[in-house]
Amino acid sequence: MRSIRFWIPVIIGALLTSIFFHFIDSSGGSGASGHAGAGMVAMLLFYPLPVFCVILLGGGSAGDAFLSLMVNRLAFVGMIFQFPLYGFIISYANLKRRWWLRLAAAVVWLHLVAIFAALTLFFIQAVF
């Protein structure tokens, strides 16, 4: 863990976080939710677990604004740490070589491949 090679995927994850936040902001037009939820597709693509938690837990009783606020804030923190955590999981799985770490790394790679495939299809569709 003292080698810089271990931390390179974490640094790349931090850079991807800022890029993906820009994609979400620009896809909605006026903030992350956008007009009529247009940015929700981008949020579900890039950050499925935090958005799912907001959908599941944030829709509680209408009178509990504090719960809704806390769920939204915790989901935002999850969005910030998601991709650096992905980089850490990939590096740690490469270092320790345990089966459960490899499985976690495979899930991370699957999510990253799905993101880049969707972005590729979006850009191909935008060009043609």
Secondary structure, 3 states (H helix, E strand, C coil): CCCHHHHHHHHHHHHHHHHHHHHHHHHHCCCCCCHHHCCHHHHHHHCHHHHHHHHHHCCCCCCCHHHHHHHHHHHHHHHHHHHHHHHHHHHHHHHHCCHHHHHHHHHHHHHHHHHHHHHHHHHHHHHC
